[in-house]
């Protein structure tokens, strides 16, 4: 899911996202909190995050939403 423009220019970088992991284990409301270089990989990172699946947190036998989860997505070109 590497953005074509960045790939053809040999640009690498990362995006740090913050989001809610829902009680079903899906991702909700992802936001970019840091990106280097800025703006290049944001859309690809947000699209990828929405496909993530987590094991939901369980408290007292019930799954709960967990806000403030962060994940760093690194974009590196293969040799």
PyMOL Python script that loads the backbone (N, CA, C, O; Angstrom):
from pymol import cmd

cmd.read_pdbstr("""\
ATOM      1  N   UNK A   1       0.829  -1.198   0.000  1.00  0.00           N
ATOM      2  CA  UNK A   1       0.000   0.000   0.000  1.00  0.00           C
ATOM      3  C   UNK A   1       0.867   1.252   0.000  1.00  0.00           C
ATOM      4  O   UNK A   1       0.452   2.308   0.478  1.00  0.00           O
ATOM      5  N   UNK A   2       2.048   1.126  -0.530  1.00  0.00           N
ATOM      6  CA  UNK A   2       2.986   2.245  -0.610  1.00  0.00           C
ATOM      7  C   UNK A   2       2.467   3.257  -1.625  1.00  0.00           C
ATOM      8  O   UNK A   2       2.162   2.884  -2.758  1.00  0.00           O
ATOM      9  N   UNK A   3       2.361   4.523  -1.246  1.00  0.00           N
ATOM     10  CA  UNK A   3       1.905   5.528  -2.208  1.00  0.00           C
ATOM     11  C   UNK A   3       2.847   5.577  -3.422  1.00  0.00           C
ATOM     12  O   UNK A   3       4.063   5.679  -3.263  1.00  0.00           O
ATOM     13  N   UNK A   4       2.291   5.506  -4.601  1.00  0.00           N
ATOM     14  CA  UNK A   4       3.092   5.427  -5.828  1.00  0.00           C
ATOM     15  C   UNK A   4       4.044   6.614  -5.972  1.00  0.00           C
ATOM     16  O   UNK A   4       5.197   6.436  -6.364  1.00  0.00           O
ATOM     17  N   UNK A   5       3.581   7.801  -5.665  1.00  0.00           N
ATOM     18  CA  UNK A   5       4.420   9.000  -5.806  1.00  0.00           C
ATOM     19  C   UNK A   5       5.665   8.908  -4.926  1.00  0.00           C
ATOM     20  O   UNK A   5       6.769   9.251  -5.351  1.00  0.00           O
ATOM     21  N   UNK A   6       5.469   8.440  -3.694  1.00  0.00           N
ATOM     22  CA  UNK A   6       6.610   8.302  -2.782  1.00  0.00           C
ATOM     23  C   UNK A   6       7.531   7.183  -3.252  1.00  0.00           C
ATOM     24  O   UNK A   6       8.754   7.293  -3.164  1.00  0.00           O
ATOM     25  N   UNK A   7       6.936   6.116  -3.748  1.00  0.00           N
ATOM     26  CA  UNK A   7       7.732   4.975  -4.192  1.00  0.00           C
ATOM     27  C   UNK A   7       8.626   5.349  -5.373  1.00  0.00           C
ATOM     28  O   UNK A   7       9.804   4.994  -5.395  1.00  0.00           O
ATOM     29  N   UNK A   8       8.076   6.058  -6.347  1.00  0.00           N
ATOM     30  CA  UNK A   8       8.873   6.413  -7.522  1.00  0.00           C
ATOM     31  C   UNK A   8       9.975   7.417  -7.173  1.00  0.00           C
ATOM     32  O   UNK A   8      10.980   7.498  -7.878  1.00  0.00           O
ATOM     33  N   UNK A   9       9.797   8.167  -6.113  1.00  0.00           N
ATOM     34  CA  UNK A   9      10.821   9.136  -5.692  1.00  0.00           C
ATOM     35  C   UNK A   9      11.764   8.567  -4.638  1.00  0.00           C
ATOM     36  O   UNK A   9      12.700   9.244  -4.212  1.00  0.00           O
ATOM     37  N   UNK A  10      11.523   7.328  -4.216  1.00  0.00           N
ATOM     38  CA  UNK A  10      12.397   6.700  -3.225  1.00  0.00           C
ATOM     39  C   UNK A  10      12.240   7.267  -1.824  1.00  0.00           C
ATOM     40  O   UNK A  10      13.172   7.220  -1.021  1.00  0.00           O
ATOM     41  N   UNK A  11      11.062   7.801  -1.531  1.00  0.00           N
ATOM     42  CA  UNK A  11      10.814   8.414  -0.217  1.00  0.00           C
ATOM     43  C   UNK A  11      10.392   7.340   0.779  1.00  0.00           C
ATOM     44  O   UNK A  11       9.521   6.519   0.489  1.00  0.00           O
ATOM     45  N   UNK A  12      11.019   7.354   1.961  1.00  0.00           N
ATOM     46  CA  UNK A  12      10.642   6.472   3.063  1.00  0.00           C
ATOM     47  C   UNK A  12      10.206   7.342   4.235  1.00  0.00           C
ATOM     48  O   UNK A  12      10.486   8.541   4.263  1.00  0.00           O
ATOM     49  N   UNK A  13       9.518   6.736   5.203  1.00  0.00           N
ATOM     50  CA  UNK A  13       9.097   7.505   6.366  1.00  0.00           C
ATOM     51  C   UNK A  13       8.230   6.683   7.282  1.00  0.00           C
ATOM     52  O   UNK A  13       8.213   5.454   7.215  1.00  0.00           O
ATOM     53  N   UNK A  14       7.509   7.380   8.141  1.00  0.00           N
ATOM     54  CA  UNK A  14       6.627   6.701   9.090  1.00  0.00           C
ATOM     55  C   UNK A  14       5.471   7.610   9.471  1.00  0.00           C
ATOM     56  O   UNK A  14       5.513   8.824   9.273  1.00  0.00           O
ATOM     57  N   UNK A  15       4.435   6.984  10.027  1.00  0.00           N
ATOM     58  CA  UNK A  15       3.279   7.704  10.562  1.00  0.00           C
ATOM     59  C   UNK A  15       2.941   7.073  11.906  1.00  0.00           C
ATOM     60  O   UNK A  15       2.882   5.849  12.019  1.00  0.00           O
ATOM     61  N   UNK A  16       2.722   7.888  12.912  1.00  0.00           N
ATOM     62  CA  UNK A  16       2.234   7.403  14.201  1.00  0.00           C
ATOM     63  C   UNK A  16       0.768   7.798  14.302  1.00  0.00           C
ATOM     64  O   UNK A  16       0.410   8.971  14.188  1.00  0.00           O
ATOM     65  N   UNK A  17      -0.071   6.788  14.519  1.00  0.00           N
ATOM     66  CA  UNK A  17      -1.516   6.990  14.622  1.00  0.00           C
ATOM     67  C   UNK A  17      -1.986   6.748  16.044  1.00  0.00           C
ATOM     68  O   UNK A  17      -1.376   5.990  16.798  1.00  0.00           O
ATOM     69  N   UNK A  18      -3.078   7.404  16.393  1.00  0.00           N
ATOM     70  CA  UNK A  18      -3.755   7.127  17.657  1.00  0.00           C
ATOM     71  C   UNK A  18      -5.211   6.854  17.324  1.00  0.00           C
ATOM     72  O   UNK A  18      -5.804   7.520  16.475  1.00  0.00           O
ATOM     73  N   UNK A  19      -5.787   5.853  18.013  1.00  0.00           N
ATOM     74  CA  UNK A  19      -7.155   5.458  17.682  1.00  0.00           C
ATOM     75  C   UNK A  19      -7.790   4.735  18.859  1.00  0.00           C
ATOM     76  O   UNK A  19      -7.156   4.492  19.886  1.00  0.00           O
ATOM     77  N   UNK A  20      -9.063   4.398  18.678  1.00  0.00           N
ATOM     78  CA  UNK A  20      -9.829   3.616  19.646  1.00  0.00           C
ATOM     79  C   UNK A  20      -9.883   2.180  19.136  1.00  0.00           C
ATOM     80  O   UNK A  20     -10.199   1.941  17.971  1.00  0.00           O
ATOM     81  N   UNK A  21      -9.569   1.216  20.021  1.00  0.00           N
ATOM     82  CA  UNK A  21      -9.824  -0.184  19.713  1.00  0.00           C
ATOM     83  C   UNK A  21     -11.175  -0.500  20.350  1.00  0.00           C
ATOM     84  O   UNK A  21     -11.340  -0.405  21.566  1.00  0.00           O
ATOM     85  N   UNK A  22     -12.130  -0.875  19.514  1.00  0.00           N
ATOM     86  CA  UNK A  22     -13.492  -1.087  19.997  1.00  0.00           C
ATOM     87  C   UNK A  22     -13.640  -2.429  20.703  1.00  0.00           C
ATOM     88  O   UNK A  22     -12.731  -3.259  20.696  1.00  0.00           O
ATOM     89  N   UNK A  23     -14.797  -2.620  21.309  1.00  0.00           N
ATOM     90  CA  UNK A  23     -15.061  -3.879  22.012  1.00  0.00           C
ATOM     91  C   UNK A  23     -15.141  -5.067  21.074  1.00  0.00           C
ATOM     92  O   UNK A  23     -15.101  -6.213  21.520  1.00  0.00           O
ATOM     93  N   UNK A  24     -15.256  -4.804  19.754  1.00  0.00           N
ATOM     94  CA  UNK A  24     -15.229  -5.907  18.782  1.00  0.00           C
ATOM     95  C   UNK A  24     -13.829  -6.116  18.210  1.00  0.00           C
ATOM     96  O   UNK A  24     -13.619  -7.030  17.412  1.00  0.00           O
ATOM     97  N   UNK A  25     -12.862  -5.275  18.612  1.00  0.00           N
ATOM     98  CA  UNK A  25     -11.487  -5.425  18.154  1.00  0.00           C
ATOM     99  C   UNK A  25     -11.141  -4.640  16.908  1.00  0.00           C
ATOM    100  O   UNK A  25     -10.028  -4.745  16.394  1.00  0.00           O
ATOM    101  N   UNK A  26     -12.090  -3.850  16.418  1.00  0.00           N
ATOM    102  CA  UNK A  26     -11.808  -3.039  15.231  1.00  0.00           C
ATOM    103  C   UNK A  26     -11.258  -1.675  15.647  1.00  0.00           C
ATOM    104  O   UNK A  26     -11.263  -1.323  16.827  1.00  0.00           O
ATOM    105  N   UNK A  27     -10.785  -0.916  14.663  1.00  0.00           N
ATOM    106  CA  UNK A  27     -10.218   0.412  14.900  1.00  0.00           C
ATOM    107  C   UNK A  27     -11.258   1.465  14.552  1.00  0.00           C
ATOM    108  O   UNK A  27     -11.939   1.377  13.530  1.00  0.00           O
ATOM    109  N   UNK A  28     -11.365   2.472  15.431  1.00  0.00           N
ATOM    110  CA  UNK A  28     -12.293   3.582  15.199  1.00  0.00           C
ATOM    111  C   UNK A  28     -11.553   4.903  15.415  1.00  0.00           C
ATOM    112  O   UNK A  28     -10.707   5.007  16.303  1.00  0.00           O
ATOM    113  N   UNK A  29     -11.870   5.892  14.614  1.00  0.00           N
ATOM    114  CA  UNK A  29     -11.375   7.264  14.757  1.00  0.00           C
ATOM    115  C   UNK A  29      -9.854   7.388  14.736  1.00  0.00           C
ATOM    116  O   UNK A  29      -9.288   8.033  15.619  1.00  0.00           O
ATOM    117  N   UNK A  30      -9.171   6.789  13.750  1.00  0.00           N
ATOM    118  CA  UNK A  30      -7.723   6.961  13.716  1.00  0.00           C
ATOM    119  C   UNK A  30      -7.346   8.393  13.342  1.00  0.00           C
ATOM    120  O   UNK A  30      -7.959   8.998  12.464  1.00  0.00           O
ATOM    121  N   UNK A  31      -6.335   8.921  14.016  1.00  0.00           N
ATOM    122  CA  UNK A  31      -5.812  10.253  13.699  1.00  0.00           C
ATOM    123  C   UNK A  31      -4.290  10.182  13.653  1.00  0.00           C
ATOM    124  O   UNK A  31      -3.666   9.421  14.393  1.00  0.00           O
ATOM    125  N   UNK A  32      -3.711  10.983  12.776  1.00  0.00           N
ATOM    126  CA  UNK A  32      -2.259  11.069  12.672  1.00  0.00           C
ATOM    127  C   UNK A  32      -1.760  11.992  13.777  1.00  0.00           C
ATOM    128  O   UNK A  32      -2.221  13.127  13.899  1.00  0.00           O
ATOM    129  N   UNK A  33      -0.812  11.500  14.586  1.00  0.00           N
ATOM    130  CA  UNK A  33      -0.249  12.377  15.611  1.00  0.00           C
ATOM    131  C   UNK A  33       1.192  12.773  15.293  1.00  0.00           C
ATOM    132  O   UNK A  33       1.717  13.730  15.862  1.00  0.00           O
ATOM    133  N   UNK A  34       1.830  12.033  14.382  1.00  0.00           N
ATOM    134  CA  UNK A  34       3.172  12.408  13.923  1.00  0.00           C
ATOM    135  C   UNK A  34       3.404  11.742  12.579  1.00  0.00           C
ATOM    136  O   UNK A  34       2.993  10.600  12.369  1.00  0.00           O
ATOM    137  N   UNK A  35       4.057  12.445  11.672  1.00  0.00           N
ATOM    138  CA  UNK A  35       4.365  11.882  10.366  1.00  0.00           C
ATOM    139  C   UNK A  35       5.665  12.476   9.848  1.00  0.00           C
ATOM    140  O   UNK A  35       5.895  13.680   9.951  1.00  0.00           O
ATOM    141  N   UNK A  36       6.512  11.617   9.290  1.00  0.00           N
ATOM    142  CA  UNK A  36       7.761  12.078   8.705  1.00  0.00           C
ATOM    143  C   UNK A  36       7.990  11.314   7.421  1.00  0.00           C
ATOM    144  O   UNK A  36       8.083  10.087   7.459  1.00  0.00           O
ATOM    145  N   UNK A  37       8.085  11.988   6.282  1.00  0.00           N
ATOM    146  CA  UNK A  37       7.813  13.405   6.076  1.00  0.00           C
ATOM    147  C   UNK A  37       6.311  13.697   6.195  1.00  0.00           C
ATOM    148  O   UNK A  37       5.481  12.823   5.943  1.00  0.00           O
ATOM    149  N   UNK A  38       5.977  14.914   6.576  1.00  0.00           N
ATOM    150  CA  UNK A  38       4.568  15.252   6.804  1.00  0.00           C
ATOM    151  C   UNK A  38       3.710  15.086   5.548  1.00  0.00           C
ATOM    152  O   UNK A  38       4.085  15.523   4.460  1.00  0.00           O
ATOM    153  N   UNK A  39       2.551  14.445   5.724  1.00  0.00           N
ATOM    154  CA  UNK A  39       1.545  14.391   4.670  1.00  0.00           C
ATOM    155  C   UNK A  39       1.709  13.335   3.597  1.00  0.00           C
ATOM    156  O   UNK A  39       0.748  13.040   2.887  1.00  0.00           O
ATOM    157  N   UNK A  40       2.893  12.753   3.452  1.00  0.00           N
ATOM    158  CA  UNK A  40       3.131  11.828   2.339  1.00  0.00           C
ATOM    159  C   UNK A  40       2.407  10.495   2.536  1.00  0.00           C
ATOM    160  O   UNK A  40       1.803   9.972   1.599  1.00  0.00           O
ATOM    161  N   UNK A  41       2.467   9.948   3.749  1.00  0.00           N
ATOM    162  CA  UNK A  41       1.942   8.610   4.002  1.00  0.00           C
ATOM    163  C   UNK A  41       0.660   8.593   4.836  1.00  0.00           C
ATOM    164  O   UNK A  41       0.175   7.521   5.196  1.00  0.00           O
ATOM    165  N   UNK A  42       0.111   9.759   5.145  1.00  0.00           N
ATOM    166  CA  UNK A  42      -1.048   9.830   6.041  1.00  0.00           C
ATOM    167  C   UNK A  42      -2.225   8.986   5.556  1.00  0.00           C
ATOM    168  O   UNK A  42      -2.767   8.180   6.312  1.00  0.00           O
ATOM    169  N   UNK A  43      -2.616   9.170   4.305  1.00  0.00           N
ATOM    170  CA  UNK A  43      -3.798   8.469   3.790  1.00  0.00           C
ATOM    171  C   UNK A  43      -3.588   6.951   3.803  1.00  0.00           C
ATOM    172  O   UNK A  43      -4.476   6.208   4.221  1.00  0.00           O
ATOM    173  N   UNK A  44      -2.431   6.494   3.353  1.00  0.00           N
ATOM    174  CA  UNK A  44      -2.145   5.056   3.328  1.00  0.00           C
ATOM    175  C   UNK A  44      -2.145   4.479   4.747  1.00  0.00           C
ATOM    176  O   UNK A  44      -2.640   3.374   4.968  1.00  0.00           O
ATOM    177  N   UNK A  45      -1.595   5.219   5.698  1.00  0.00           N
ATOM    178  CA  UNK A  45      -1.553   4.741   7.083  1.00  0.00           C
ATOM    179  C   UNK A  45      -2.962   4.660   7.673  1.00  0.00           C
ATOM    180  O   UNK A  45      -3.298   3.683   8.342  1.00  0.00           O
ATOM    181  N   UNK A  46      -3.779   5.673   7.430  1.00  0.00           N
ATOM    182  CA  UNK A  46      -5.148   5.670   7.948  1.00  0.00           C
ATOM    183  C   UNK A  46      -5.957   4.523   7.345  1.00  0.00           C
ATOM    184  O   UNK A  46      -6.720   3.865   8.052  1.00  0.00           O
ATOM    185  N   UNK A  47      -5.795   4.282   6.049  1.00  0.00           N
ATOM    186  CA  UNK A  47      -6.515   3.176   5.402  1.00  0.00           C
ATOM    187  C   UNK A  47      -6.071   1.835   5.967  1.00  0.00           C
ATOM    188  O   UNK A  47      -6.892   0.946   6.188  1.00  0.00           O
ATOM    189  N   UNK A  48      -4.769   1.692   6.200  1.00  0.00           N
ATOM    190  CA  UNK A  48      -4.252   0.440   6.763  1.00  0.00           C
ATOM    191  C   UNK A  48      -4.788   0.219   8.174  1.00  0.00           C
ATOM    192  O   UNK A  48      -5.194  -0.891   8.519  1.00  0.00           O
ATOM    193  N   UNK A  49      -4.792   1.268   8.986  1.00  0.00           N
ATOM    194  CA  UNK A  49      -5.228   1.141  10.381  1.00  0.00           C
ATOM    195  C   UNK A  49      -6.671   0.670  10.481  1.00  0.00           C
ATOM    196  O   UNK A  49      -7.015  -0.091  11.385  1.00  0.00           O
ATOM    197  N   UNK A  50      -7.513   1.117   9.560  1.00  0.00           N
ATOM    198  CA  UNK A  50      -8.917   0.727   9.609  1.00  0.00           C
ATOM    199  C   UNK A  50      -9.114  -0.762   9.326  1.00  0.00           C
ATOM    200  O   UNK A  50     -10.195  -1.301   9.566  1.00  0.00           O
ATOM    201  N   UNK A  51      -8.076  -1.429   8.817  1.00  0.00           N
ATOM    202  CA  UNK A  51      -8.141  -2.869   8.554  1.00  0.00           C
ATOM    203  C   UNK A  51      -7.560  -3.692   9.700  1.00  0.00           C
ATOM    204  O   UNK A  51      -7.690  -4.917   9.707  1.00  0.00           O
ATOM    205  N   UNK A  52      -6.924  -3.038  10.665  1.00  0.00           N
ATOM    206  CA  UNK A  52      -6.327  -3.760  11.793  1.00  0.00           C
ATOM    207  C   UNK A  52      -7.405  -4.463  12.600  1.00  0.00           C
ATOM    208  O   UNK A  52      -8.536  -3.986  12.692  1.00  0.00           O
ATOM    209  N   UNK A  53      -7.049  -5.591  13.180  1.00  0.00           N
ATOM    210  CA  UNK A  53      -7.929  -6.305  14.109  1.00  0.00           C
ATOM    211  C   UNK A  53      -7.151  -6.575  15.387  1.00  0.00           C
ATOM    212  O   UNK A  53      -6.018  -7.054  15.345  1.00  0.00           O
ATOM    213  N   UNK A  54      -7.754  -6.269  16.506  1.00  0.00           N
ATOM    214  CA  UNK A  54      -7.143  -6.479  17.815  1.00  0.00           C
ATOM    215  C   UNK A  54      -8.005  -7.412  18.639  1.00  0.00           C
ATOM    216  O   UNK A  54      -9.197  -7.577  18.381  1.00  0.00           O
ATOM    217  N   UNK A  55      -7.386  -8.015  19.628  1.00  0.00           N
ATOM    218  CA  UNK A  55      -8.146  -8.763  20.623  1.00  0.00           C
ATOM    219  C   UNK A  55      -8.673  -7.717  21.605  1.00  0.00           C
ATOM    220  O   UNK A  55      -7.878  -6.995  22.207  1.00  0.00           O
ATOM    221  N   UNK A  56      -9.983  -7.618  21.782  1.00  0.00           N
ATOM    222  CA  UNK A  56     -10.523  -6.566  22.655  1.00  0.00           C
ATOM    223  C   UNK A  56     -10.104  -6.754  24.106  1.00  0.00           C
ATOM    224  O   UNK A  56      -9.895  -7.874  24.572  1.00  0.00           O
ATOM    225  N   UNK A  57      -9.987  -5.626  24.808  1.00  0.00           N
ATOM    226  CA  UNK A  57      -9.697  -5.669  26.238  1.00  0.00           C
ATOM    227  C   UNK A  57     -10.965  -6.110  26.975  1.00  0.00           C
ATOM    228  O   UNK A  57     -12.065  -5.645  26.678  1.00  0.00           O
ATOM    229  N   UNK A  58     -10.789  -7.006  27.932  1.00  0.00           N
ATOM    230  CA  UNK A  58     -11.931  -7.528  28.688  1.00  0.00           C
ATOM    231  C   UNK A  58     -11.775  -7.113  30.148  1.00  0.00           C
ATOM    232  O   UNK A  58     -10.739  -7.354  30.767  1.00  0.00           O
ATOM    233  N   UNK A  59     -12.823  -6.483  30.693  1.00  0.00           N
ATOM    234  CA  UNK A  59     -12.846  -6.074  32.093  1.00  0.00           C
ATOM    235  C   UNK A  59     -14.106  -6.660  32.723  1.00  0.00           C
ATOM    236  O   UNK A  59     -15.215  -6.444  32.235  1.00  0.00           O
ATOM    237  N   UNK A  60     -13.924  -7.397  33.801  1.00  0.00           N
ATOM    238  CA  UNK A  60     -15.046  -8.054  34.481  1.00  0.00           C
ATOM    239  C   UNK A  60     -15.869  -8.911  33.519  1.00  0.00           C
ATOM    240  O   UNK A  60     -17.096  -8.966  33.606  1.00  0.00           O
ATOM    241  N   UNK A  61     -15.170  -9.576  32.604  1.00  0.00           N
ATOM    242  CA  UNK A  61     -15.843 -10.477  31.681  1.00  0.00           C
ATOM    243  C   UNK A  61     -16.514  -9.815  30.492  1.00  0.00           C
ATOM    244  O   UNK A  61     -17.120 -10.498  29.667  1.00  0.00           O
ATOM    245  N   UNK A  62     -16.414  -8.477  30.387  1.00  0.00           N
ATOM    246  CA  UNK A  62     -17.059  -7.753  29.286  1.00  0.00           C
ATOM    247  C   UNK A  62     -16.010  -7.035  28.440  1.00  0.00           C
ATOM    248  O   UNK A  62     -15.128  -6.379  28.993  1.00  0.00           O
ATOM    249  N   UNK A  63     -16.083  -7.144  27.114  1.00  0.00           N
ATOM    250  CA  UNK A  63     -15.161  -6.381  26.267  1.00  0.00           C
ATOM    251  C   UNK A  63     -15.482  -4.890  26.359  1.00  0.00           C
ATOM    252  O   UNK A  63     -16.644  -4.497  26.462  1.00  0.00           O
ATOM    253  N   UNK A  64     -14.425  -4.063  26.321  1.00  0.00           N
ATOM    254  CA  UNK A  64     -14.606  -2.605  26.406  1.00  0.00           C
ATOM    255  C   UNK A  64     -13.821  -1.912  25.294  1.00  0.00           C
ATOM    256  O   UNK A  64     -12.873  -2.474  24.745  1.00  0.00           O
ATOM    257  N   UNK A  65     -14.229  -0.682  24.969  1.00  0.00           N
ATOM    258  CA  UNK A  65     -13.463   0.163  24.061  1.00  0.00           C
ATOM    259  C   UNK A  65     -12.226   0.665  24.794  1.00  0.00           C
ATOM    260  O   UNK A  65     -12.269   0.929  25.995  1.00  0.00           O
ATOM    261  N   UNK A  66     -11.123   0.794  24.059  1.00  0.00           N
ATOM    262  CA  UNK A  66      -9.892   1.335  24.634  1.00  0.00           C
ATOM    263  C   UNK A  66      -9.427   2.492  23.753  1.00  0.00           C
ATOM    264  O   UNK A  66      -9.064   2.296  22.593  1.00  0.00           O
ATOM    265  N   UNK A  67      -9.442   3.693  24.312  1.00  0.00           N
ATOM    266  CA  UNK A  67      -9.009   4.881  23.584  1.00  0.00           C
ATOM    267  C   UNK A  67      -7.507   5.089  23.792  1.00  0.00           C
ATOM    268  O   UNK A  67      -6.919   4.555  24.732  1.00  0.00           O
ATOM    269  N   UNK A  68      -6.899   5.875  22.899  1.00  0.00           N
ATOM    270  CA  UNK A  68      -5.506   6.259  23.068  1.00  0.00           C
ATOM    271  C   UNK A  68      -4.490   5.219  22.648  1.00  0.00           C
ATOM    272  O   UNK A  68      -3.319   5.314  23.016  1.00  0.00           O
ATOM    273  N   UNK A  69      -4.919   4.223  21.882  1.00  0.00           N
ATOM    274  CA  UNK A  69      -3.977   3.213  21.397  1.00  0.00           C
ATOM    275  C   UNK A  69      -3.146   3.843  20.276  1.00  0.00           C
ATOM    276  O   UNK A  69      -3.686   4.509  19.392  1.00  0.00           O
ATOM    277  N   UNK A  70      -1.829   3.627  20.321  1.00  0.00           N
ATOM    278  CA  UNK A  70      -0.954   4.177  19.292  1.00  0.00           C
ATOM    279  C   UNK A  70      -0.255   3.067  18.531  1.00  0.00           C
ATOM    280  O   UNK A  70       0.042   2.004  19.075  1.00  0.00           O
ATOM    281  N   UNK A  71       0.001   3.342  17.256  1.00  0.00           N
ATOM    282  CA  UNK A  71       0.708   2.392  16.415  1.00  0.00           C
ATOM    283  C   UNK A  71       1.549   3.172  15.431  1.00  0.00           C
ATOM    284  O   UNK A  71       1.083   4.144  14.835  1.00  0.00           O
ATOM    285  N   UNK A  72       2.793   2.745  15.261  1.00  0.00           N
ATOM    286  CA  UNK A  72       3.688   3.382  14.287  1.00  0.00           C
ATOM    287  C   UNK A  72       3.733   2.492  13.043  1.00  0.00           C
ATOM    288  O   UNK A  72       4.010   1.295  13.130  1.00  0.00           O
ATOM    289  N   UNK A  73       3.459   3.092  11.898  1.00  0.00           N
ATOM    290  CA  UNK A  73       3.525   2.384  10.628  1.00  0.00           C
ATOM    291  C   UNK A  73       4.724   2.956   9.859  1.00  0.00           C
ATOM    292  O   UNK A  73       4.785   4.152   9.573  1.00  0.00           O
ATOM    293  N   UNK A  74       5.665   2.077   9.535  1.00  0.00           N
ATOM    294  CA  UNK A  74       6.878   2.488   8.840  1.00  0.00           C
ATOM    295  C   UNK A  74       6.767   2.129   7.365  1.00  0.00           C
ATOM    296  O   UNK A  74       6.343   1.026   7.020  1.00  0.00           O
ATOM    297  N   UNK A  75       7.143   3.044   6.508  1.00  0.00           N
ATOM    298  CA  UNK A  75       7.125   2.839   5.072  1.00  0.00           C
ATOM    299  C   UNK A  75       8.576   2.781   4.594  1.00  0.00           C
ATOM    300  O   UNK A  75       9.269   3.798   4.561  1.00  0.00           O
ATOM    301  N   UNK A  76       9.028   1.577   4.224  1.00  0.00           N
ATOM    302  CA  UNK A  76      10.387   1.371   3.755  1.00  0.00           C
ATOM    303  C   UNK A  76      10.354   0.662   2.416  1.00  0.00           C
ATOM    304  O   UNK A  76       9.545  -0.239   2.193  1.00  0.00           O
ATOM    305  N   UNK A  77      11.234   1.076   1.538  1.00  0.00           N
ATOM    306  CA  UNK A  77      11.337   0.426   0.237  1.00  0.00           C
ATOM    307  C   UNK A  77      12.239  -0.801   0.354  1.00  0.00           C
ATOM    308  O   UNK A  77      13.255  -0.770   1.050  1.00  0.00           O
ATOM    309  N   UNK A  78      11.865  -1.867  -0.323  1.00  0.00           N
ATOM    310  CA  UNK A  78      12.684  -3.071  -0.344  1.00  0.00           C
ATOM    311  C   UNK A  78      13.778  -2.921  -1.406  1.00  0.00           C
ATOM    312  O   UNK A  78      13.554  -2.330  -2.463  1.00  0.00           O
ATOM    313  N   UNK A  79      14.944  -3.458  -1.114  1.00  0.00           N
ATOM    314  CA  UNK A  79      16.055  -3.399  -2.080  1.00  0.00           C
ATOM    315  C   UNK A  79      15.790  -4.304  -3.266  1.00  0.00           C
ATOM    316  O   UNK A  79      16.613  -4.384  -4.178  1.00  0.00           O
TER     317      UNK A  79
END
""", "prot")
cmd.dss("prot")
cmd.show_as("cartoon", "prot")
cmd.util.cbc("prot")
cmd.orient("prot")
